[in-house]
Amino acid sequence: MLVQRFSSSNQGFTLLEVLIVVAIIGIIGAFSAPVWIAFNSRQSLNHSTDKIYQAMQGAKSNARRDKTTWQVSFRQVKIQKKEIYQWSLHPADNQEFIPNYVMTNDALWSNLESNIIIDQSINDKGKYETSITRKTPNGPWRVQFNYQGCPVRKPRNQCGQTSLQALGRITLRSKHGGEYRRCVIVSTLLGAMRKGENHPKADSSSKYCY
């Protein structure tokens, strides 16, 4: 009769060893989860910022091409009980802040990342971090470029007429909190734009995202 001999290599794991491995995995997970959430939030912020930047560049380009004012509009809506921020690129209207045909047509709106919101906070300098033209403190918002590509407050404004007041930024942050922000800034009277991120000190316009 053959007698099978067991060694440490073929006896399997003991209960104690399994518990130790599970504990180690739990500890690693506890440390890595916040890092992963922060990484994911930054990726979402960067992606949403790129979308907005491209949309605003598109509005400026379309305005020059069509010789009429174009705008990018932003709004906050509730979809399946979740607050979602959206943007839409379209021609401006002389009478309405956002044309009614745009507001009522969901197909004309694109979603930002689901965990990203437009920063509506007022900083310690008493300034809104999001400073583009708004209808009410809670939105909607818009950025307009006239036929020469200049930022304006109203569709019929000429370059320089309201360009200074139309300068500003749209600032994004994560629903999960944190100090990290990204923004798209209309920085010159001729409509130059750039992307920025959060800083510990405010700039000359009392904004922390630049």
C-alpha positions in Angstrom: 0.0 0.0 0.0 1.3 3.4 -0.9 1.2 6.0 1.8 0.9 9.6 0.6 3.2 11.9 2.4 2.2 15.5 2.9 4.7 18.3 2.9 4.3 22.0 3.5 4.0 22.5 -0.3 0.9 20.5 -0.8 -1.1 20.9 2.4 -2.8 24.2 1.3 -3.3 27.3 3.3 -4.3 27.3 7.0 -7.1 29.4 8.2 -4.6 31.8 9.9 -2.8 32.3 6.7 -6.0 33.1 4.8 -7.0 35.6 7.4 -3.6 37.3 7.2 -3.8 37.6 3.4 -7.4 39.0 3.7 -6.2 41.5 6.3 -3.3 42.6 4.1 -5.6 43.1 1.1 -8.0 45.1 3.2 -5.2 47.4 4.5 -4.0 47.9 0.9 -7.5 48.7 -0.3 -8.1 51.2 2.5 -5.0 53.1 1.5 -5.5 52.9 -2.2 -9.2 53.7 -2.5 -8.8 57.5 -1.7 -5.8 57.7 -4.1 -7.9 56.0 -6.8 -10.9 58.4 -6.2 -8.6 61.4 -6.3 -7.0 60.2 -9.5 -10.4 59.4 -11.1 -11.7 62.9 -10.1 -8.7 64.6 -11.7 -9.2 62.6 -14.9 -12.9 63.6 -15.1 -12.0 67.2 -14.4 -9.4 67.3 -17.2 -11.8 65.6 -19.6 -14.7 68.0 -18.9 -12.3 71.0 -19.1 -11.1 69.9 -22.5 -14.7 69.5 -23.7 -15.6 73.1 -22.6 -12.4 74.5 -24.0 -13.1 72.9 -27.4 -16.7 74.1 -27.4 -15.7 77.7 -26.7 -13.1 77.6 -29.4 -15.8 76.2 -31.7 -18.2 79.1 -30.8 -15.5 81.6 -31.7 -14.6 79.9 -34.9 -18.3 79.5 -36.0 -18.9 83.2 -35.2 -16.2 84.3 -37.5 -17.3 81.9 -40.2 -21.0 82.8 -40.1 -20.4 86.5 -39.4 -22.9 86.3 -36.5 -22.7 85.8 -32.7 -22.4 82.2 -31.4 -22.5 81.1 -27.8 -21.8 78.2 -25.5 -24.5 77.7 -22.9 -24.3 75.8 -19.6 -27.1 74.6 -17.4 -27.8 72.3 -14.4 -30.5 69.6 -14.9 -31.8 66.6 -13.0 -31.7 63.3 -14.8 -32.9 60.2 -12.9 -32.7 62.1 -9.6 -29.0 63.1 -10.3 -27.8 66.6 -10.8 -26.0 66.8 -14.2 -24.3 69.8 -15.8 -24.6 70.2 -19.5 -23.3 72.5 -22.3 -24.6 73.4 -25.7 -23.0 75.2 -28.7 -25.4 77.3 -30.8 -26.1 80.7 -32.4 -27.0 83.4 -30.0 -30.4 85.1 -29.8 -31.0 88.8 -29.5 -34.0 88.4 -27.2 -33.4 85.3 -25.1 -30.5 84.5 -22.7 -30.6 81.0 -24.2 -32.9 80.4 -27.2 -36.1 78.5 -26.2 -35.5 75.9 -29.0 -32.2 75.1 -27.4 -33.5 74.9 -23.8 -36.3 72.5 -24.8 -34.3 70.2 -27.1 -32.2 67.8 -25.0 -30.5 66.5 -28.1 -28.7 69.8 -28.4 -27.0 69.4 -25.0 -24.0 67.4 -24.0 -23.2 66.1 -20.5 -20.1 66.9 -18.5 -18.7 64.0 -16.5 -21.3 62.8 -14.0 -19.1 63.6 -11.0 -18.2 67.1 -12.2 -20.0 70.3 -11.3 -19.7 74.0 -12.1 -18.2 75.7 -9.1 -20.8 78.3 -7.9 -19.0 79.1 -4.7 -17.9 82.6 -3.5 -14.3 82.7 -2.5 -12.8 84.4 0.5 -12.3 87.5 -1.6 -16.1 87.8 -2.1 -15.8 86.7 -5.8 -17.6 84.0 -7.7 -15.1 81.4 -8.9 -17.3 81.0 -12.1 -17.5 84.5 -13.4 -18.9 84.1 -17.0 -22.2 85.8 -17.7 -25.1 84.2 -15.7 -28.8 84.7 -15.7 -29.1 83.9 -12.0 -26.5 83.0 -9.3 -27.3 79.3 -9.9 -27.2 79.6 -13.7 -27.7 79.1 -16.5 -24.5 80.6 -17.9 -23.3 81.6 -21.3 -20.2 82.7 -23.2 -20.7 84.7 -26.4 -18.4 85.6 -29.3 -19.4 88.1 -31.9 -18.7 88.0 -35.7 -15.1 89.1 -35.1 -14.4 86.5 -32.4 -14.5 89.0 -29.5 -16.2 88.1 -26.2 -19.4 90.1 -25.7 -22.2 90.4 -23.2 -25.0 90.7 -25.8 -25.2 89.4 -29.4 -25.2 92.8 -31.1 -22.2 94.2 -29.1 -19.1 95.2 -31.0 -15.6 94.4 -30.0 -14.6 96.5 -27.0 -18.1 97.6 -26.2 -18.7 94.9 -23.6 -15.6 92.7 -24.1 -14.1 93.7 -20.7 -17.2 92.7 -18.8 -17.4 89.5 -20.8 -14.0 88.3 -19.7 -14.2 85.5 -17.1 -13.9 81.9 -16.4 -15.9 78.8 -15.9 -14.6 76.7 -13.0 -15.2 73.0 -12.5 -14.7 70.8 -9.4 -15.6 67.3 -8.3 -18.7 66.4 -6.4 -16.5 64.4 -4.1 -14.9 67.6 -2.8 -11.2 68.4 -2.6 -9.4 71.6 -3.5 -8.4 70.6 -7.0 -10.2 72.6 -9.7 -9.9 73.2 -13.4 -11.1 76.2 -15.4 -11.4 77.7 -18.9 -10.6 81.4 -19.0 -11.5 84.0 -21.6 -8.5 86.2 -20.9 -8.3 88.9 -23.6 -10.6 91.4 -25.4 -9.8 89.6 -28.7 -11.1 86.3 -27.3 -8.0 84.4 -26.4 -8.7 81.4 -24.1 -6.6 79.2 -21.9 -7.0 76.4 -19.3 -6.0 76.8 -15.7 -6.0 75.0 -12.4 -6.4 75.7 -8.7 -3.7 77.6 -6.8 -3.2 78.3 -3.1 -3.1 82.1 -3.7 -5.5 84.3 -5.6 -4.4 86.1 -8.8 -4.9 89.8 -9.5 -8.6 89.2 -10.2 -9.1 87.5 -6.9 -9.6 84.1 -8.4 -7.9 80.9 -7.3 -8.2 79.0 -10.6 -5.8 80.5 -13.2 
